[in-house]
Amino acid sequence: MKITIVCVGKVKEKFFREAVSEYEKRLSRYCRFDIVEVADEKTPEGAGSLQEEQIREKEGRRILEKLREDAFVCTLEINGKRLSSEELARWMEKLTVGGTSHIMFVIGGSLGLHESVSRRADLRLSFSDMTFPHQLMRVILTEQVYRAFRIIHGEPYHK
């Protein structure tokens, strides 16, 4: 199984980078794991809705360029489907058994995802009604993928 996270922007804070790095290391025993970063657009102070839409569109084009046709694409969206950790594990296992060898998770930038990226998704997933910084979301997603593999393999995990 290959897991790829496609995300907008770089992780600036050292503590976030270290957390993601730790989960990357742990995931190496379960899958091939990769993070693909696309450039983010600067949002000017007081940007209007049209300008924000143009920014989402530019970032969306960059994301779509990175998505593979043969991959199952899962976007992280506030209005997506909610799964427990156990349900995420069952979903990933079902995909694998069904012949899917590559899952690509997509994390948008600070303004969210463009609708073109959302339309490309095979699954839209929500972690909460709350808004998280996209850098923190990278840590949370990486941890949950790791937790899912622990569950799939019948290994202990914190509940």
FENWOQUI-V432072 format. One record per residue. N is the residue number from 1. RES is the residue in three letters. SS is DSSP state (helix for helix, strand for strand, loop for the rest). NEAR is the number of other C-alpha atoms within 10 Angstrom. Layout:
# FENWOQUI-V432072
n:N res:RES ss:SS near:NEAR
n:N res:RES ss:SS near:NEAR
This chain:
# FENWOQUI-V432072
n:1 res:MET ss:loop near:15
n:2 res:LYS ss:strand near:15
n:3 res:ILE ss:strand near:21
n:4 res:THR ss:strand near:19
n:5 res:ILE ss:strand near:21
n:6 res:VAL ss:strand near:24
n:7 res:CYS ss:strand near:26
n:8 res:VAL ss:strand near:25
n:9 res:GLY ss:loop near:19
n:10 res:LYS ss:loop near:14
n:11 res:VAL ss:loop near:18
n:12 res:LYS ss:loop near:9
n:13 res:GLU ss:loop near:10
n:14 res:LYS ss:helix near:9
n:15 res:PHE ss:helix near:12
n:16 res:PHE ss:helix near:17
n:17 res:ARG ss:helix near:16
n:18 res:GLU ss:helix near:13
n:19 res:ALA ss:helix near:16
n:20 res:VAL ss:helix near:22
n:21 res:SER ss:helix near:14
n:22 res:GLU ss:helix near:14
n:23 res:TYR ss:helix near:20
n:24 res:GLU ss:helix near:21
n:25 res:LYS ss:helix near:11
n:26 res:ARG ss:helix near:14
n:27 res:LEU ss:helix near:20
n:28 res:SER ss:loop near:12
n:29 res:ARG ss:loop near:11
n:30 res:TYR ss:loop near:14
n:31 res:CYS ss:loop near:16
n:32 res:ARG ss:strand near:13
n:33 res:PHE ss:strand near:20
n:34 res:ASP ss:strand near:14
n:35 res:ILE ss:strand near:17
n:36 res:VAL ss:strand near:16
n:37 res:GLU ss:strand near:17
n:38 res:VAL ss:strand near:20
n:39 res:ALA ss:loop near:14
n:40 res:ASP ss:loop near:19
n:41 res:GLU ss:loop near:17
n:42 res:LYS ss:loop near:9
n:43 res:THR ss:loop near:13
n:44 res:PRO ss:loop near:9
n:45 res:GLU ss:loop near:6
n:46 res:GLY ss:loop near:8
n:47 res:ALA ss:loop near:11
n:48 res:GLY ss:loop near:10
n:49 res:SER ss:helix near:9
n:50 res:LEU ss:helix near:9
n:51 res:GLN ss:helix near:13
n:52 res:GLU ss:helix near:19
n:53 res:GLU ss:helix near:17
n:54 res:GLN ss:helix near:13
n:55 res:ILE ss:helix near:21
n:56 res:ARG ss:helix near:24
n:57 res:GLU ss:helix near:17
n:58 res:LYS ss:helix near:15
n:59 res:GLU ss:helix near:25
n:60 res:GLY ss:helix near:23
n:61 res:ARG ss:helix near:14
n:62 res:ARG ss:helix near:19
n:63 res:ILE ss:helix near:24
n:64 res:LEU ss:helix near:14
n:65 res:GLU ss:helix near:9
n:66 res:LYS ss:helix near:14
n:67 res:LEU ss:loop near:20
n:68 res:ARG ss:loop near:12
n:69 res:GLU ss:loop near:8
n:70 res:ASP ss:loop near:10
n:71 res:ALA ss:loop near:17
n:72 res:PHE ss:strand near:19
n:73 res:VAL ss:strand near:24
n:74 res:CYS ss:strand near:21
n:75 res:THR ss:strand near:24
n:76 res:LEU ss:strand near:24
n:77 res:GLU ss:strand near:22
n:78 res:ILE ss:strand near:17
n:79 res:ASN ss:strand near:12
n:80 res:GLY ss:strand near:17
n:81 res:LYS ss:strand near:13
n:82 res:ARG ss:strand near:16
n:83 res:LEU ss:loop near:15
n:84 res:SER ss:loop near:11
n:85 res:SER ss:helix near:15
n:86 res:GLU ss:helix near:16
n:87 res:GLU ss:helix near:13
n:88 res:LEU ss:helix near:20
n:89 res:ALA ss:helix near:22
n:90 res:ARG ss:helix near:17
n:91 res:TRP ss:helix near:15
n:92 res:MET ss:helix near:19
n:93 res:GLU ss:helix near:18
n:94 res:LYS ss:helix near:12
n:95 res:LEU ss:helix near:16
n:96 res:THR ss:helix near:15
n:97 res:VAL ss:helix near:10
n:98 res:GLY ss:loop near:9
n:99 res:GLY ss:loop near:9
n:100 res:THR ss:loop near:16
n:101 res:SER ss:loop near:15
n:102 res:HIS ss:strand near:20
n:103 res:ILE ss:strand near:21
n:104 res:MET ss:strand near:24
n:105 res:PHE ss:strand near:25
n:106 res:VAL ss:strand near:29
n:107 res:ILE ss:strand near:24
n:108 res:GLY ss:loop near:25
n:109 res:GLY ss:strand near:22
n:110 res:SER ss:loop near:18
n:111 res:LEU ss:loop near:14
n:112 res:GLY ss:strand near:19
n:113 res:LEU ss:loop near:23
n:114 res:HIS ss:loop near:21
n:115 res:GLU ss:helix near:13
n:116 res:SER ss:helix near:14
n:117 res:VAL ss:helix near:22
n:118 res:SER ss:helix near:19
n:119 res:ARG ss:helix near:11
n:120 res:ARG ss:helix near:16
n:121 res:ALA ss:loop near:19
n:122 res:ASP ss:loop near:13
n:123 res:LEU ss:strand near:17
n:124 res:ARG ss:strand near:20
n:125 res:LEU ss:strand near:20
n:126 res:SER ss:strand near:16
n:127 res:PHE ss:loop near:19
n:128 res:SER ss:loop near:15
n:129 res:ASP ss:loop near:11
n:130 res:MET ss:loop near:7
n:131 res:THR ss:loop near:11
n:132 res:PHE ss:loop near:14
n:133 res:PRO ss:loop near:9
n:134 res:HIS ss:helix near:20
n:135 res:GLN ss:helix near:22
n:136 res:LEU ss:helix near:17
n:137 res:MET ss:helix near:18
n:138 res:ARG ss:helix near:24
n:139 res:VAL ss:helix near:21
n:140 res:ILE ss:helix near:18
n:141 res:LEU ss:helix near:19
n:142 res:THR ss:helix near:26
n:143 res:GLU ss:helix near:18
n:144 res:GLN ss:helix near:18
n:145 res:VAL ss:helix near:19
n:146 res:TYR ss:helix near:23
n:147 res:ARG ss:helix near:22
n:148 res:ALA ss:helix near:24
n:149 res:PHE ss:helix near:22
n:150 res:ARG ss:helix near:16
n:151 res:ILE ss:helix near:19
n:152 res:ILE ss:helix near:16
n:153 res:HIS ss:loop near:12
n:154 res:GLY ss:loop near:9
n:155 res:GLU ss:loop near:10
n:156 res:PRO ss:loop near:9
n:157 res:TYR ss:loop near:11
n:158 res:HIS ss:loop near:4
n:159 res:LYS ss:loop near:5
